[in-house]
Amino acid sequence: MIELIDVNFYIDQKRILKDINLKIQKGEFVAIVGPNGSGKSTLLNIISGIYSPTTGKRLIFGKQHLTPQDRQKISFVPQKVTNFNQSFPLSVFETVLLGLVPKKGLLQRFSKQDLEKAESILEKLQIKQLKNRLIGQLSGGQQQRVFLARALISDPQILLLDEPTVGIDSLSEQLLFEILGEKKKEGTTILMVTHDVYAVTQHADTIICMGDGMIYTACSAKEFSPSKFESVYKYKIKKIEHRHSYTKKEQNNRM
Ligand SMILES: Nc1ncnc2c1ncn2[C@@H]1O[C@H](COP(=O)(O)OP(=O)(O)OP(=O)(O)O)[C@@H](O)[C@H]1O
């Protein structure tokens, strides 16, 4: 599904990614962790096709060159989606529907099915009540859910998420992982950059730890132990043993 072979990536004269080799199977959930500036977002940008490797080979769906049709099968939820002008004239519903534009084309009308799909995704992400609000007037966490909905509406085969758990509460995080679990079962390949090392050991199949533009270590989440990553983080990683989990009743009360 995704393969990088001896990939190096430079910006100006600076080598940002160094000899990256990785292979990700269809339906695999991969978490990418590592200190600030270690190259995690750049790696996602290479896989999404935003950047091309300076040297080395990138194979996505077994191909070196992505066609526009291939790109439609990849959805990307970028790291920072805030800083909208508050009166930016786009509602939550319209933002979610925009996720269908690469597939349908800019000038196509949305069908009844498209509108129903947008409704059901908003419902699944528990943001239906925000449907008619302007995107610029939402909180950062609410905006993140909207952008996840926009990424999911096209049923991507590859879902790339850059720090989706930053600034969201633990209920939203729980919901995020539930939805990612469902997508994984449907065969979606998921790559998620995160600093939440503990959460991904519970949900991901594979953890890749980056340091200084290199893949420092990669292992299955089951094999994970904080000591594997400590020398790259250069501090002790705390393993949080308990995390609040909401009951259904609590969830409903919060809505
Ligand atoms: N457009 C750019 N121009 C120059 N240097 C860049 C650019 N984008 C990234 N870099 C550099 O590349 C390195 C990797 O950046 P990247 O954003 O991929 O790291 P990251 O691991 O995602 O960091 P963070 O956890 O802080 O988001 C950093 O040293 C960064 O300064």
The ligand as a MOL file (V3000), in Angstrom:
LIG
                    3D

  0  0  0     0  0            999 V3000
M  V30 BEGIN CTAB
M  V30 COUNTS 31 33 0 0 0
M  V30 BEGIN ATOM
M  V30 1 N 9.3490 24.7160 4.8030 0
M  V30 2 C 10.4300 24.4660 5.5210 0
M  V30 3 N 11.5820 25.1750 5.3370 0
M  V30 4 C 12.6940 24.9020 6.0420 0
M  V30 5 N 12.7820 23.9560 7.0080 0
M  V30 6 C 11.6620 23.2300 7.2310 0
M  V30 7 C 10.4410 23.4450 6.5210 0
M  V30 8 N 9.5120 22.5480 6.9650 0
M  V30 9 C 10.1280 21.8330 7.9310 0
M  V30 10 N 11.4100 22.2500 8.0910 0
M  V30 11 C 12.3770 21.7000 9.0340 0
M  V30 12 O 12.3490 20.2840 8.9030 0
M  V30 13 C 12.5040 19.6570 10.1640 0
M  V30 14 C 11.3530 18.6820 10.3730 0
M  V30 15 O 10.1400 19.4150 10.4750 0
M  V30 16 P 8.7450 18.6890 10.7000 0
M  V30 17 O 7.6870 19.7380 10.7220 0
M  V30 18 O 8.6060 17.5890 9.7200 0
M  V30 19 O 8.9670 18.0810 12.1500 0
M  V30 20 P 7.9060 17.4190 13.1550 0
M  V30 21 O 8.5630 16.2060 13.7030 0
M  V30 22 O 6.5910 17.2490 12.4850 0
M  V30 23 O 7.8330 18.5260 14.2770 0
M  V30 24 P 6.6440 18.9280 15.3180 0
M  V30 25 O 6.4990 17.7980 16.3070 0
M  V30 26 O 7.1870 20.1530 15.9600 0
M  V30 27 O 5.4050 19.2050 14.5260 0
M  V30 28 C 12.5770 20.7780 11.1940 0
M  V30 29 O 13.9260 21.0090 11.5040 0
M  V30 30 C 11.9850 21.9680 10.4790 0
M  V30 31 O 12.5680 23.1590 10.9340 0
M  V30 END ATOM
M  V30 BEGIN BOND
M  V30 1 1 1 2
M  V30 2 1 2 3
M  V30 3 2 2 7
M  V30 4 2 3 4
M  V30 5 1 4 5
M  V30 6 2 5 6
M  V30 7 1 6 7
M  V30 8 1 6 10
M  V30 9 1 7 8
M  V30 10 2 8 9
M  V30 11 1 9 10
M  V30 12 1 10 11
M  V30 13 1 11 12
M  V30 14 1 11 30
M  V30 15 1 12 13
M  V30 16 1 13 14
M  V30 17 1 13 28
M  V30 18 1 14 15
M  V30 19 1 15 16
M  V30 20 2 16 17
M  V30 21 1 16 18
M  V30 22 1 16 19
M  V30 23 1 19 20
M  V30 24 2 20 21
M  V30 25 1 20 22
M  V30 26 1 20 23
M  V30 27 1 23 24
M  V30 28 2 24 25
M  V30 29 1 24 26
M  V30 30 1 24 27
M  V30 31 1 28 29
M  V30 32 1 28 30
M  V30 33 1 30 31
M  V30 END BOND
M  V30 END CTAB
M  END
